[in-house]
């Protein structure tokens, strides 16, 4: 039990069938000195007995030993992934836990809008919307050609792709090399695209 009377419990992933997990959630207690039996983790049931998730006669050792947040402050999350075998650290919000749950899902509900793209409706798709948006640079980018490679046919769709290439293939080149910075200064669809950088008055 945490000092504020909030119990840490695991949350059920909406992407898994109910048989694989137990519902876990955070609830304030009626008073800080009362305890209620809590569901145990998947996999803790009946290791050497016939106990099932429905046979909850009392709190387990994990439940009575206190939550992950006991005296630790707010930097440790209270929302734990209940997917069996997942080693992710607890998340601070339900939103972050739900976002993490995509990792365990086979669903890919976000698709590229460009017809014929392998990531379009007929293709693979993306688990996360931000991945689909980032993928859009493949189609909209002017392309970032490496100024140090003799063959300038290959163009990287995003500046960070080119920077990673330069770090791994051209280790002798400084990241502030003028030729590299010139290529990276390109902007898709003109100068108003992307983040604006403040320039100091001269």
Buried (B, 14 or more C-beta within 10 A) or exposed (E): BBEEBBBBBBBBBEBBEEEEBBEBBBEEBEEEEEEEEBBBBBEBBEEEEEBEBEEBEEBBEEBEEEBEBEEEEEEBBBBBBBBEEBEBEBBBEEEBBBBBBBBBBEEBEBBBEBEEBEBBEEEEBBBBEEBBEBBBBBEEBEBBBBBBEEEEEEBBBBBEBBBEBBEEEBEEBEEEBEEBEEBBEEEBEEEEEEEEEEEEEE
